[in-house]
């Protein structure tokens, strides 16, 4: 297969708007193909063409590099669906008289088909349509919430509940550290950080707990990676979307990108519906 492992980080290939639909379709197909058997060493079969399990595992490993938590079944399905969709597009290209050979040719072929689908004629949105899109998708134009926090990381043998109670009652972090001889003490970067960056720093479990705090509050001890974590939220700064008039061009660009993604997702779903696909995940 010719998928560049970096595509998971670039974010252009299949934005989140299509991920849930793709995963639902994957689960449906898995159920419908029950009883069929894949040859050993294969992750899937698409219209008779096998997808290598080795290549699948390589891409799965690339996908896991940006995650702190263990991969879920949905993650594994997500990666396999992207490989299946590339194979479907290559097969479609062949049926249109294009060639399949090396990795760069496959990538060019996939991009060419995608462009042919998304560059079709479409009416120009008027101002009212753009303003409606801005209102409906306000989250796309709103800066991420920024948080400033500190955390104490304790071994499992420490009395985390007592330490947390002292902190809530007003004891300083420095005093608690000294009293309990806390060796494994960490502070987050002193500047505020967007939630997206904190996710990679804390992981989903700790971040969820932090998001429930008000400034000046501590979490209870939270067990993660065999340590107890107590986190203090110093400050929260909510993002505010700029007025439509100031980012009108950005809104229009996002409008076209969203339209193209939805059009391409619809095309891929149609290819899947008329193809014979067997998944081994």
Secondary structure, DSSP 8 states (H G I E B T S, - for coil): ----TTHHHH--SS-HHHHHHHHHHHHHHHHHTTT----TTEEEEETTEEEEHHHHHHHHHHHHTT-SS---HHHHHHHHHHHHHHHHHHHHHHHTT----SHHHHHHHHHHHHHHHHTS------HHHHHHHHHHTGGGGS---EEEEEEEEEETTS-HHHHHHHHHTT--HHHHHHHTT--SEE---SS-EEHHHHHHHH-HHHHHHHHT--TT-B---EEETTEEEEEEEEEEE------GGGGHHHHHHHHHHHHHHHHHHHHHHHHHHTS-EEE--
